[in-house]
């Protein structure tokens, strides 16, 4: 399938390729839908194997950002940036500033910040060339580490899922398997332990595992074993596509909800979970805390306002679960309906001409 066919399939508006030979920058920005306003989405840095993987990732991730903004009431379109490279070895001041300069050339159509493989410090560097960087450290005038708010939002979402399944949002005594102990995963583990959960964790990065074990009472399993853990909740907090034809029958949980984007490899897997009576919490709702934070940063960051909006994910998910039950459909399909409904309504308002 051609790139234009791929863009047409999900309704993307733009796919922008950027290269700077001197710094080694190879980057792509995907703009999915700008109906709701200027496009907002993080920048991921990853050492992809092929160009096809780069394009697939930026297209899928940007669709998720449209949904995330729409369903949470943010006035932003959805987009995503990826930098093709090893975040451990390929970053440099020149690369990050070249990226920032390209973002600046979009004149505010696209705002970006941290994602997997990037940090707030990276965007302090990039912000020397661009006014459209968010999620900066507090000392640099930003709102700080978005993983804090993302993890709290995931915890709130798991409380909502627990209330729907077990008639109580109290997670005390629940057994939770956390896949990914990075920036968000380890903070989610802290919330879960404080709530009285027992936690089983894993990560492909041995150093992350050792750091978490040194700080918290977490049982650790090998990465490939996490799908077979007997648990109440499975929380994916790493890469996407992990609930697929190979793993869906191995899962021994009643709830799936975590910080990873695009957790379902394809929609059919979500329907399989529904048939197995496993509640899948739509990823772009439960992990929306970071988006809520950076969207607020553009308005003039107010921590208490962000906390209240993030806690509002509980009621949003409750609405989603109720709609799914009413229409006898998986929650991810109900969430998609809420997204489509808001975009259509705002599109109708936008038809009114302004001078």
C-alpha positions in Angstrom: 0.0 0.0 0.0 1.3 3.5 -0.9 1.9 6.2 1.7 -1.1 8.2 0.3 -3.3 5.1 0.6 -2.1 4.6 4.2 -2.9 8.3 5.0 -6.4 8.0 3.4 -7.2 4.9 5.4 -7.3 6.8 8.7 -8.0 10.3 7.3 -4.6 11.8 7.9 -4.0 15.4 6.7 -0.2 15.6 6.5 2.9 13.4 6.8 6.0 15.6 7.0 9.6 14.1 6.5 12.5 16.0 8.0 16.2 15.4 7.6 19.4 17.1 8.6 22.5 15.3 7.3 25.0 17.2 9.5 23.3 16.3 12.8 21.9 12.9 11.6 18.3 13.9 12.2 15.7 11.7 10.5 12.2 12.6 11.7 8.6 12.4 10.6 5.6 14.3 11.9 2.1 12.9 11.3 -0.9 15.3 11.4 -4.1 13.3 11.7 -7.0 15.7 12.3 -6.9 19.4 13.1 -10.7 19.9 13.4 -10.5 20.8 17.1 -7.6 23.1 17.0 -3.7 23.3 16.8 -2.2 19.8 16.8 -0.6 18.5 20.0 1.4 15.3 20.3 4.6 14.0 21.8 7.8 13.2 20.1 9.1 9.6 20.3 12.7 8.6 19.7 13.3 5.0 18.8 15.7 3.0 16.8 13.3 1.5 14.2 14.4 -1.3 12.0 12.8 0.0 8.8 11.2 3.1 7.3 7.9 1.2 7.1 8.0 0.9 10.9 8.7 4.6 11.3 5.7 5.5 9.1 3.4 2.9 10.7 4.2 4.2 14.2 3.7 7.9 13.5 0.4 7.2 11.7 -1.0 5.0 14.4 0.2 7.3 17.2 -1.2 10.4 15.7 -4.7 8.8 15.3 -4.6 8.1 19.0 -3.8 11.7 19.8 -6.8 12.9 17.9 -9.0 10.5 19.9 -7.3 11.5 23.2 -7.8 15.2 22.7 -11.4 14.8 21.5 -12.6 12.5 24.2 -11.1 14.5 27.1 -12.5 17.8 25.9 -9.2 19.4 24.9 -9.3 21.9 22.0 -6.4 20.3 20.0 -6.0 18.2 17.0 -4.0 15.0 17.0 -0.5 14.5 15.7 2.8 12.8 16.6 6.5 13.1 15.9 9.1 10.4 15.8 12.8 10.7 15.6 14.5 7.6 14.0 17.6 6.9 16.1 18.9 5.4 19.3 18.0 7.7 22.2 21.0 6.5 24.1 23.6 7.2 21.5 22.2 9.4 18.7 21.0 12.5 20.6 23.0 15.7 20.3 22.4 19.4 20.7 22.5 19.8 16.9 20.0 17.0 16.3 17.5 18.4 18.9 17.9 22.0 17.7 17.4 20.9 14.1 14.2 19.1 15.1 13.1 22.2 17.0 13.8 24.4 13.9 11.6 22.2 11.7 8.8 22.3 14.3 9.1 26.1 14.4 8.6 26.2 10.6 5.1 24.9 11.2 4.2 28.2 12.9 2.2 26.7 15.8 0.2 24.1 13.8 2.1 21.4 15.7 3.1 21.5 19.4 5.2 18.7 20.9 6.9 17.4 24.0 8.2 14.2 25.6 7.3 10.6 24.7 9.1 7.3 24.9 12.9 7.9 24.4 12.8 11.7 25.0 13.0 13.8 28.1 12.0 17.3 29.2 15.7 18.2 29.0 15.8 17.3 25.3 13.0 19.9 24.7 14.8 22.6 26.7 17.5 22.2 24.0 15.0 22.1 21.2 13.1 25.1 22.5 16.1 27.3 21.6 14.8 27.0 18.1 11.0 26.7 18.7 8.2 28.3 20.6 6.1 25.2 20.4 7.6 22.8 22.9 5.6 21.7 25.9 6.2 19.5 29.0 9.4 21.4 29.8 10.9 21.2 33.3 9.6 23.7 35.8 12.9 25.6 35.9 12.6 26.2 32.2 9.0 27.6 32.5 7.2 24.4 31.8 4.8 22.1 33.8 7.3 19.5 34.6 7.5 15.7 34.1 4.3 14.5 32.3 4.9 10.9 33.5 3.7 11.9 36.9 0.3 13.0 35.7 0.0 10.1 33.2 0.7 7.5 35.9 -1.9 9.2 38.2 -4.4 9.2 35.4 -3.8 5.5 34.8 -4.4 4.8 38.5 -7.6 6.8 38.5 -8.7 4.8 35.4 -8.0 1.5 37.1 -10.2 2.6 40.0 -13.0 3.3 37.5 -12.6 -0.1 35.9 -12.5 -1.8 39.3 -15.7 0.0 40.3 -17.4 -1.2 37.1 -16.3 -4.9 37.4 -16.2 -5.3 41.2 -18.6 -2.5 42.3 -15.8 -0.8 44.3 -12.9 1.4 43.2 -10.9 0.2 46.1 -7.9 -1.7 44.7 -6.7 -3.0 48.1 -5.7 -6.7 47.8 -5.7 -6.7 44.0 -2.9 -8.4 42.1 -1.6 -6.2 39.3 0.9 -7.2 36.5 2.8 -4.1 35.2 4.5 -4.4 31.9 7.2 -1.7 31.6 8.9 -0.1 34.6 10.0 3.1 32.9 9.0 6.7 33.6 5.3 6.0 33.9 5.3 2.3 34.9 7.4 2.8 38.1 5.2 5.7 39.2 2.1 3.6 38.6 3.6 0.9 40.7 4.0 3.4 43.6 0.3 4.3 43.4 -0.7 0.6 43.3 1.5 -0.3 46.3 0.2 2.7 48.3 -3.4 1.4 47.5 -2.6 -2.0 49.0 -2.0 -3.9 45.7 0.6 -6.6 45.2 2.6 -5.9 42.0 4.4 -8.2 39.5 6.6 -6.2 37.1 8.8 -6.7 34.1 10.9 -4.6 31.7 13.3 -5.4 28.9 15.7 -2.9 30.5 17.5 -4.7 33.3 18.6 -1.5 34.9 15.0 -0.3 35.3 14.1 -3.6 36.9 17.0 -3.3 39.4 16.1 0.3 40.3 12.5 -0.6 41.0 13.4 -3.6 43.0 15.8 -1.6 45.1 13.0 0.9 45.9 9.8 -1.1 46.1 8.5 -4.6 47.0 7.8 -5.8 43.5 7.9 -9.4 42.3 9.7 -9.6 39.0 9.3 -11.9 36.1 11.0 -12.2 32.7 9.4 -10.0 29.9 7.9 -13.0 28.0 6.3 -14.4 31.2 4.2 -11.3 32.1 1.3 -12.5 29.9 1.0 -15.7 31.9 0.8 -14.1 35.3 -2.4 -14.9 37.2 -3.6 -11.5 38.2 -6.7 -9.2 38.6 -5.3 -6.4 36.4 -2.8 -6.4 33.5 -1.3 -2.9 33.0 0.7 -2.4 29.8 3.1 0.5 30.2 5.6 -0.1 27.4 5.2 -0.5 23.6 2.0 -0.9 21.8 0.5 -3.9 20.0 1.1 -6.2 22.9 -2.5 -7.6 23.1 -2.5 -9.7 19.9 -3.3 -13.1 18.5 -0.3 -14.6 20.3 -1.0 -13.2 23.7 -4.8 -12.8 24.1 -5.4 -16.4 25.2 -2.5 -16.3 27.7 -3.9 -13.4 29.7 -5.3 -14.3 33.1 -6.9 -11.1 34.2 -10.3 -9.4 34.4 -9.1 -5.9 33.5 -6.5 -4.5 31.0 -5.5 -0.9 31.5 -2.2 0.9 31.3 -0.1 3.7 29.9 1.0 2.2 26.6 -0.5 3.6 23.4 -2.2 1.3 20.8 -2.2 -1.7 23.2 -4.5 -3.6 20.8 -2.7 -5.0 17.8 -6.0 -4.7 15.8 -9.6 -4.1 16.6 -10.5 -7.8 16.4 -8.4 -8.5 19.5 -10.6 -6.0 21.4 -13.7 -7.9 20.4 -12.0 -11.2 21.5 -11.4 -9.6 24.9 -15.0 -8.5 25.1 -16.1 -12.1 24.4 -13.8 -13.4 27.1 -15.3 -10.9 29.5 -12.0 -9.1 30.0 -12.6 -5.4 30.4 -10.2 -3.5 28.2 -9.9 0.2 29.3 -9.5 2.3 26.1 -5.8 3.4 26.1 -6.3 6.9 24.8 -8.6 7.7 27.8 -6.8 6.0 30.6 -3.3 7.4 29.6 -4.6 10.9 28.8 -3.1 12.6 31.9 0.0 13.7 30.1 -2.0 15.3 27.4 -4.2 17.1 29.9 -1.1 18.5 31.5 0.6 19.8 28.4 -2.7 21.2 27.0 -3.1 23.1 30.2 0.5 24.3 30.0 -0.4 26.1 26.8 -3.2 27.9 28.6 -1.0 28.8 31.6 -0.3 25.8 33.8 -2.4 25.4 37.0 -1.5 22.2 38.9 -4.8 21.9 40.7 -6.8 22.4 37.5 -4.8 19.6 35.9 -5.3 17.3 38.9 -9.0 17.8 38.8 -9.2 17.2 35.1 -7.1 14.0 35.4 -9.3 12.7 38.2 -12.2 13.4 35.8 -11.0 10.4 33.8 -12.9 8.3 36.3 -16.3 9.7 35.3 -15.3 9.8 31.6 -14.5 6.0 31.8 -17.7 5.3 33.7 -19.7 7.0 30.9 -17.8 5.0 28.3 -18.4 1.7 30.2 -22.1 2.5 30.6 -22.5 3.3 26.9 -20.7 0.1 26.0 -23.1 -1.9 28.2 -26.1 -0.1 26.8 -25.1 -0.8 23.1 -23.6 -4.2 23.9 -20.2 -3.4 22.4 -16.6 -3.4 23.6 -15.6 -0.2 25.5 -13.1 0.8 22.8 -15.9 1.0 20.3 -18.0 3.1 22.7 -15.0 5.4 23.2 -14.6 5.8 19.4 -18.3 6.9 19.3 -17.6 9.6 21.9 -14.7 10.8 19.9 -16.6 10.9 16.6 -19.5 12.7 18.2 -17.4 15.6 19.6 -15.4 16.0 16.4 -18.6 16.2 14.3 -20.2 18.7 16.7 -17.2 21.0 16.7 -16.8 20.7 12.9 -20.3 22.0 12.6 -19.5 25.0 14.7 -16.3 25.6 12.7 -18.3 26.1 9.6 -19.3 29.6 10.9 -17.1 32.1 9.2 -14.9 34.4 11.3 -13.1 37.4 9.8 
